Amino acid sequence: MSNEQRRQLNQAIVAEFRANAGVVGGQFANIPLLLLTTTGARTGAAFTWPLAYQRDGDRVVVFAANGGRENRPGWYHNLVAHPETIVEFGNESWPVIASVAEGAERQQLWERQLVVAPFLADFQAKVSWEIPVVILTRSNGTS
C-alpha cells in the first residue's frame, strides 16, 4: 500500500470513527481504536491517526510498529517533538502527555499486547529498531 493509499484509508477510518461514536467496521471491526491528534514535528500542522490501544489502569498504551515498515510512524516522531496532545474515544476527547516506556515497564506492556496482537512480533522481526511502546497519560491541559 502506498503512502497516499494509507493516508486515504486513515482519513476514511477517522471519518467513520467520528460519525459512529468510535465504532468502525472493515478490517478494524472489534478492535479497540482511539484517535490520536498530534502536532507535526516539522510542520506544526495537526494530524489525526486511528490507532489500536491497550488500557493500563488510567493510562492508554499504543505501539509505534508502523506495520513493520522500515521507519517509525510519523505520529511517533510528532509525539517525541510535541508530547502534549489529544486522544478521542467514542464521543469523548481529552488531553494527554505521551512518554516512551523503557526497560521492564516496556517489556511488560509489550508482552501483554502480544497476547492479543501476536502479529506485533512479526512486525518487530522485520525492523532493526525496537518498536516503541508509548504511554498516554491524561493531563489537565491541552497542547
C-alpha contacts under 8 A as a table, 3 or more apart, distances in Angstrom:
res1	aa1	res2	aa2	distance
1	M	5	Q	6.01
1	M	6	R	6.51
2	S	5	Q	5.11
2	S	6	R	6.27
3	N	6	R	5.10
3	N	7	R	6.12
4	E	7	R	5.01
4	E	8	Q	6.19
5	Q	8	Q	5.11
5	Q	9	L	6.11
6	R	9	L	5.01
6	R	10	N	6.07
7	R	10	N	5.13
7	R	11	Q	6.21
8	Q	11	Q	5.07
8	Q	12	A	6.24
9	L	12	A	5.13
9	L	13	I	6.23
10	N	13	I	5.08
10	N	14	V	6.10
10	N	49	W	6.59
10	N	50	P	6.55
11	Q	14	V	5.10
11	Q	15	A	6.19
12	A	15	A	5.14
12	A	16	E	6.15
13	I	16	E	5.05
13	I	17	F	5.93
13	I	24	V	6.96
13	I	50	P	6.89
14	V	17	F	5.06
14	V	18	R	6.20
14	V	35	L	7.15
14	V	48	T	7.53
14	V	49	W	7.30
14	V	50	P	6.31
15	A	18	R	5.28
15	A	19	A	6.07
16	E	19	A	5.07
16	E	20	N	6.05
16	E	22	G	7.72
16	E	23	V	7.38
16	E	24	V	5.97
17	F	20	N	5.39
17	F	21	A	5.99
17	F	22	G	4.30
17	F	23	V	5.48
17	F	24	V	5.62
17	F	90	G	7.31
18	R	21	A	5.52
18	R	22	G	6.01
18	R	90	G	7.29
18	R	91	N	7.36
19	A	22	G	7.68
20	N	23	V	5.31
20	N	24	V	7.15
20	N	90	G	7.73
21	A	89	F	7.83
21	A	90	G	4.19
21	A	91	N	5.08
22	G	33	L	7.23
22	G	34	L	7.40
22	G	89	F	6.16
22	G	90	G	3.81
22	G	91	N	6.85
23	V	29	A	7.54
23	V	90	G	7.22
24	V	28	F	6.36
24	V	29	A	5.58
25	G	28	F	5.72
25	G	29	A	4.21
25	G	30	N	7.74
26	G	29	A	5.49
28	F	31	I	5.36
28	F	33	L	7.96
31	I	52	A	6.72
32	P	52	A	5.69
32	P	53	Y	6.42
32	P	54	Q	7.92
33	L	50	P	6.34
33	L	51	L	5.38
33	L	52	A	4.56
33	L	53	Y	6.30
33	L	89	F	7.52
34	L	50	P	5.73
34	L	51	L	5.49
34	L	52	A	6.47
34	L	53	Y	7.04
34	L	87	V	6.63
34	L	88	E	5.58
34	L	89	F	5.27
34	L	90	G	7.72
35	L	48	T	6.34
35	L	49	W	5.49
35	L	50	P	4.57
35	L	51	L	6.25
35	L	87	V	5.50
35	L	88	E	4.94
35	L	89	F	6.90
36	L	48	T	5.44
36	L	49	W	5.16
36	L	50	P	6.40
36	L	51	L	7.13
36	L	85	T	7.63
36	L	86	I	6.09
36	L	87	V	4.65
36	L	88	E	6.61
37	T	46	A	6.45
37	T	47	F	5.36
37	T	48	T	4.13
37	T	49	W	6.31
37	T	85	T	6.35
37	T	86	I	5.48
37	T	87	V	6.33
38	T	46	A	5.63
38	T	47	F	5.30
38	T	48	T	6.36
38	T	75	W	6.46
38	T	78	N	6.08
38	T	79	L	6.51
38	T	82	H	7.46
38	T	85	T	5.77
38	T	86	I	7.20
39	T	43	T	7.89
39	T	44	G	5.31
39	T	45	A	5.52
39	T	46	A	4.70
39	T	47	F	6.34
39	T	78	N	5.90
39	T	79	L	7.51
39	T	82	H	6.34
39	T	85	T	7.48
40	G	43	T	5.05
40	G	44	G	4.45
40	G	45	A	5.09
40	G	46	A	6.15
40	G	47	F	6.86
40	G	75	W	7.91
40	G	78	N	5.14
40	G	82	H	7.94
41	A	44	G	6.08
41	A	77	H	6.50
41	A	78	N	4.62
41	A	79	L	7.82
41	A	81	A	5.46
41	A	82	H	6.99
47	F	75	W	7.90
49	W	75	W	7.32
51	L	62	V	7.11
52	A	62	V	6.66
53	Y	60	V	6.63
53	Y	61	V	5.54
53	Y	62	V	4.86
53	Y	63	F	7.48
54	Q	60	V	5.88
54	Q	61	V	5.21
54	Q	62	V	6.72
54	Q	113	Q	7.23
55	R	58	D	7.19
55	R	59	R	6.01
55	R	60	V	4.67
55	R	61	V	6.14
56	D	59	R	5.03
56	D	60	V	5.79
56	D	61	V	6.83
57	G	60	V	7.77
58	D	137	T	7.27
58	D	138	R	7.63
59	R	135	I	6.66
59	R	136	L	5.79
59	R	137	T	4.98
59	R	138	R	6.92
60	V	135	I	5.86
60	V	136	L	5.07
60	V	137	T	6.65
61	V	109	L	7.93
61	V	133	V	6.91
61	V	134	V	5.62
61	V	135	I	4.60
61	V	136	L	6.04
62	V	133	V	6.08
62	V	134	V	5.26
62	V	135	I	6.59
62	V	136	L	7.81
63	F	131	I	6.95
63	F	132	P	6.01
63	F	133	V	4.78
63	F	134	V	6.06
64	A	72	R	6.40
64	A	73	P	6.17
64	A	76	Y	6.27
64	A	131	I	5.81
64	A	132	P	5.25
64	A	133	V	6.41
64	A	134	V	7.29
65	A	68	G	5.78
65	A	69	R	7.73
65	A	72	R	6.70
65	A	73	P	7.17
65	A	120	L	7.21
65	A	123	F	6.49
65	A	124	Q	7.28
65	A	131	I	5.42
65	A	132	P	7.21
66	N	69	R	5.65
66	N	71	N	7.28
66	N	72	R	5.91
66	N	73	P	5.13
67	G	123	F	5.91
68	G	122	D	7.43
68	G	123	F	3.98
68	G	124	Q	6.37
68	G	125	A	7.80
68	G	126	K	5.51
68	G	127	V	6.13
69	R	72	R	7.41
69	R	123	F	7.75
69	R	126	K	7.40
69	R	127	V	7.05
70	E	126	K	7.83
70	E	127	V	6.01
72	R	76	Y	6.72
72	R	77	H	7.53
72	R	131	I	7.81
73	P	76	Y	5.48
73	P	77	H	6.97
74	G	77	H	5.29
74	G	78	N	6.25
75	W	78	N	4.97
75	W	79	L	6.17
76	Y	79	L	5.14
76	Y	80	V	6.31
77	H	80	V	5.17
77	H	81	A	6.38
78	N	81	A	5.20
78	N	82	H	5.85
78	N	83	P	7.62
79	L	82	H	4.84
79	L	83	P	4.52
79	L	84	E	7.48
79	L	85	T	7.79
79	L	98	A	6.49
80	V	83	P	5.76
80	V	98	A	7.86
80	V	99	S	7.93
82	H	85	T	7.34
83	P	96	V	7.97
83	P	97	I	5.32
83	P	98	A	4.77
83	P	99	S	7.06
84	E	95	P	7.13
84	E	96	V	5.82
84	E	97	I	4.51
84	E	98	A	6.44
84	E	142	T	6.74
84	E	143	S	4.99
85	T	95	P	5.66
85	T	96	V	5.43
85	T	97	I	6.29
85	T	98	A	7.63
85	T	142	T	6.54
85	T	143	S	5.34
86	I	93	S	6.69
86	I	94	W	5.58
86	I	95	P	4.42
86	I	96	V	5.74
86	I	142	T	7.19
86	I	143	S	7.61
87	V	93	S	5.46
87	V	94	W	5.67
87	V	95	P	6.44
87	V	96	V	6.94
88	E	91	N	7.07
88	E	92	E	5.58
88	E	93	S	4.14
88	E	94	W	6.66
89	F	92	E	5.25
89	F	93	S	6.16
94	W	138	R	7.00
94	W	139	S	7.86
95	P	138	R	5.88
95	P	139	S	5.50
95	P	140	N	6.84
95	P	141	G	6.18
95	P	142	T	5.21
95	P	143	S	7.42
96	V	136	L	5.67
96	V	137	T	5.10
96	V	138	R	4.25
96	V	139	S	4.92
96	V	142	T	7.59
97	I	136	L	5.60
97	I	137	T	5.30
97	I	138	R	6.47
97	I	139	S	6.27
98	A	134	V	6.50
98	A	135	I	5.58
98	A	136	L	4.60
98	A	137	T	6.45
99	S	134	V	5.71
99	S	135	I	5.26
99	S	136	L	6.65
100	V	132	P	6.63
100	V	133	V	5.84
100	V	134	V	4.54
100	V	135	I	6.06
101	A	105	E	6.14
101	A	106	R	4.75
101	A	132	P	7.41
101	A	133	V	5.55
101	A	134	V	5.95
101	A	135	I	6.52
102	E	105	E	5.89
102	E	106	R	4.76
102	E	107	Q	7.62
102	E	133	V	7.95
103	G	106	R	5.42
103	G	107	Q	6.35
104	A	107	Q	5.01
104	A	108	Q	6.10
105	E	108	Q	5.22
105	E	109	L	6.28
106	R	109	L	5.27
106	R	110	W	5.96
106	R	133	V	6.23
107	Q	110	W	5.05
107	Q	111	E	6.03
108	Q	111	E	5.30
108	Q	112	R	6.20
109	L	112	R	5.17
109	L	113	Q	6.27
109	L	133	V	7.56
110	W	113	Q	5.19
110	W	114	L	6.28
110	W	133	V	7.07
111	E	114	L	5.07
111	E	115	V	6.77
112	R	115	V	5.57
112	R	116	V	7.45
113	Q	116	V	5.50
113	Q	117	A	5.78
113	Q	118	P	7.58
114	L	117	A	4.78
114	L	118	P	4.48
114	L	119	F	7.45
114	L	120	L	6.44
114	L	121	A	7.06
115	V	118	P	5.96
117	A	120	L	6.03
118	P	121	A	5.86
118	P	122	D	7.63
119	F	122	D	5.15
119	F	123	F	6.55
120	L	123	F	4.94
120	L	124	Q	6.17
121	A	124	Q	5.02
121	A	125	A	6.23
122	D	125	A	5.08
122	D	126	K	6.51
123	F	126	K	5.27
123	F	127	V	6.89
124	Q	127	V	5.58
124	Q	128	S	7.85
124	Q	129	W	7.84
124	Q	130	E	6.95
124	Q	131	I	6.43
125	A	128	S	7.71
127	V	130	E	7.61
139	S	142	T	7.68
